[in-house]
Amino acid sequence: MASLKRTLDRLYAAYNFEERICFDPIEIPHRYTRPEDIEAAGFICSCFAYGRVDLFKALLNALFERMGGSPYDFLLGFNVRRHRKRFAGLYYRFNRNDDILCLLHVLGRVLRDCGAIEAVFKRHYTDSDATVVNGLTGIVDTLLGIDTAAVYGKAIRPDGFLQFFPSPAQGSACKRMNMFLRWMVRDRDIDFGLWKGIPKNRLVIPLDVHIARIARCLGLTKRSSQDWKTAVEITESLKKLDPEDPLKYDFALCHQGIAKVCHTGRCRECALVSSPRTNKAL
């Protein structure tokens, strides 16, 4: 474990955040300076952060251009009937145009009622919580509890809308939601640290197929599924390397090109594995 820590710390220290930010969805909320705009933009960006980066960033660029200079102010005044034509033609993979409108609708309603997504999170999160699970579940339940009839004509939640809001209560790893929480809570590197009073070690790693594969190879988890329990188990393993800020290793595991090597099975080229036969960490 000590050897793995040295390797991950070296990769983390060598990571060029400024150079690589354009390849990450966090680049878009970095365009804003007001905390409320960063939070609103960050949440929307995280919702669409699946698939190819160039494709979802093209959608996000078009979306934010139509929202004007302040995403937060726009959402406060969002009205489906008044703004529907402005967003006509926008869709992305599983998310149809009405699903995108409904995302803006429910998010605007939460911001008008609560002032910030942070307020919703902290209404459900407590200092005694071991992870962010209760706060995250509270965000999802609050957004899904809003009437969608203004968009769909009746109170329904199509799959393309539900896809925005995975929940740990259903066992989902919640990769995109955990990524958003990392942005808001961590106060180092490219993350914003806007939400105060939440320890960084309560965060859960944004788990995707690449992180899961690498984590199993390194012995960070024994689980074969890609779900919430696996994400928590990997995070607990990373806490042994850095008890206060385990998610700093998210960069070393995901953004150093290791995922591509792991995906192709070229273990001999991996910076983290000493032998393709043993799969033992350096």
N, C-alpha and C positions, 0 to 999 in steps of 0.2 A: 504493500500500500504506500509506503514511503517513496518507493521508486516511481510509482504512478503519479503521486503528488508532484514530485520534481518535474516530471515530464509535462503534466498539465499546466503547472505554474509557468514553465518555460514557454509553452505555446500561448498561454494567456498573455504573458508579458510581451510576446512578439507580435501579437495581433494588432494590426493597423486599423483602428476604429474609424478614423477619418477617411481613409482610403476605401474601406469596405461599406460604409454606410449607404452608399447609393445602391447596393445590392440587397438592402434590407428594407422591409416596409416601414421601419422607424424613421426613414429619411423624410417621409411626408410630414408627420407631426413636428419634426425639427424645423420646418419652414415657419412655424408660428412662435410667438414670444409670450403671449398671454397664457397663463396656466389653464384657464377654462377652454381655450381653443386647442391647446395641446392635448388635454384629456379627451375632448370630443373627437378630435381628429384621430387620436390614437385608438380609441374604441372602434371607430368605423374602419380604420385600416386593419385592425386585428380581425375583424369579422370577415374580410375578404382575403386574408393572407393564407391562401391555399392554392396549390397549383404553381404554375410558372410565375416567377417574380415579374417579368416584363409584361405579362398579360394582366395580372391583377393591378399592377401599378398604372397601366394605361387606363383601366376602368376608374381607379381612384383619382387620377389626375383629371379626368373628365368630370367626375362627381364633384370634386372640390372646386373646380373652376366654376361650376354652376351654383355653388353655395356662396360664392363671393369671398371677401377678405376675412370673414370671421365665421368659422363653422358653428361656434357656440351661439352667436347671435342669430344666425340663420335658423338653427334648430329651435331656438326659443320662439321664433315667429313662424315656424313651418306649419303650413296648412295644406292638406292633401288636395283639396279642390282648387286652391289658388296656384299651387306649384306643380301639379301633375305634369303639365305640358313641358315645363322646364326640364324635366328628367326623362322625357319620352325617348325611347330607344336604348336606354341603358340596361344592360343585363350582364351577368357573368356566370358562366357554367351552370350551376344548380339554381342560381338566384335569378328569377325572372324580374321584369321591370316592377311589377306590383310588390314583389318581395323587398326590393330595394326601397321603394316608397314606404313600405310598412316599417322597415328598419328606421328610417328617418322619423316616421310618425311616432313610434313608441319611444325612441330616444328623446325626441323633443318633448314628449309628455313627461318623461322622467325628469328632465332638466327643469321644466317649468314647476313641477311639483316638489322636487328635492334640491334643486340648485346645482347638483353635481353628482356624477356617478360615485365619487368617493363617499358621499353621504349615504348612499344606498349600501355600499359595501360595509361601512362602519356601523350601520344599523344592525347588521347581522354578525359581524366579526367581534370577538372579544379577545382580550389580552391572554386569556387562558387557552385559546385555541392553538393546537399544535401546528396547524397549517391554515391556509387561506380558504379551506373548503367551505366553511359556513358563509363567509362574505361573498365568495364567488357564486354559491348557490343562491344567495339572496339577490344578487344582481340579476341572474337568469330568471328567477321566479317573478321578480318585480316587472321585468320587461315583458315576460310572457303573460302576465296578468292584465295587461292593458288591452282594451277592446280594439279589435282590428277591423271592425265593420266600416270605418271611414275609408279604408283602402279597398277591401275585398267585397264590400256590399253586405257582408254578414260576418259574424264573429267566428272566423275560421283561422287555422294556422297551417298553411300548406307546407310541404316538406322543404321547399326553397326558403321559406321564412324560418322554420325551425332550425335549419342548418346553421344559421347565424349563432344559435344559442345552445351549444352542447352543455350538459350539466354533469357534475360529478355524482349527483344523486342517481343518475342513470348509468354510472360506471364509466363515462367518457373520460379520456385523458385530458380533454379540454386544452389542447395545445395552444390554440389561438387566444383563449381567455387567459391562460397562464402567461403567455407572452405579453399581453396587455398589462397584467398585474406586475410583471417584471419591469416593464417600462415605467410604471407609475411609482413603484416602491423603491427599487434600487437607485442609489444616488451616486453611482460610479459609471465611468466609461461613457457609453452613448445613452444610457438610461436617464430618466428625468428626475426621479426622486421627489415627485410632487406630493405624494401622499405620506404624511408624517405619522410617526408613532407606530408603524408596522415594521417589526424586525425583518430584515432581509432573509433570515433563515426560516421564516414561515412560508415563503414562496415555494412553489412546486415547479419542477423543470417543465418547460414546454416540450412535451414528448411527441415525436413523430417517428416514422418507421426507421429513419437513419439513426436517431439517437437510441432507439430501442435496440437496434442491431449492435451498435458499438458498445452499449452498456452491457449487453449479454456477453459480448466477446471479452470485455474487461472484468467480468465478474461483479459488476455493480448491481445486477439483478439476476435472479434465477427464473423469473417469470417469463413465460412465452407470449402472453397476451400483451396487447398495447392498450392498456386501460389506466384508470385513475390509480389503482393499487400499484401498478408497475411504476408509474410516474413518481409516486410517493416513495417507493422502495429505492429507486435510483437516487432521488434527492437525499434520502437518509444516508446512502452510501457516500455521496459527495460531501455530506456534512462531516464525515470522518477526515476529509481532506481540508475543508475550511468550514468550521462550525458556524461562523457568523455570516458568511456570504457564499453558500454552496453554488448558487446559480452563476457565479462568475465563470464556472467551467462550461457553461452552455456554449460560450464562444469557442473554447478550445475544442470541444467535441464536434461542433456543427459547422464552424466557419473556417476551418483550416484546410479544407479539401479532404479531410479524413472520411467524411461521409461518402464521397465519390469513390474513394479507394475501397471502402467497406462494401459499398453497393456492388462493385464488380468482383468482389472476392479476392482482390490482389493484396492479401494480408502481408506479403513480404515487403510491400511498399508503405505500409502503415507506420506512422510515427509512434504508435502506441503499443504495437504488438511485436514481441521479439522473435516469434516463430510461428509460421502458419500452421505448424503441426500441433503445437501446444496451446496456442491462443493465450499465452500468459503475458500479462502486462510487463512492460519494461521495469 
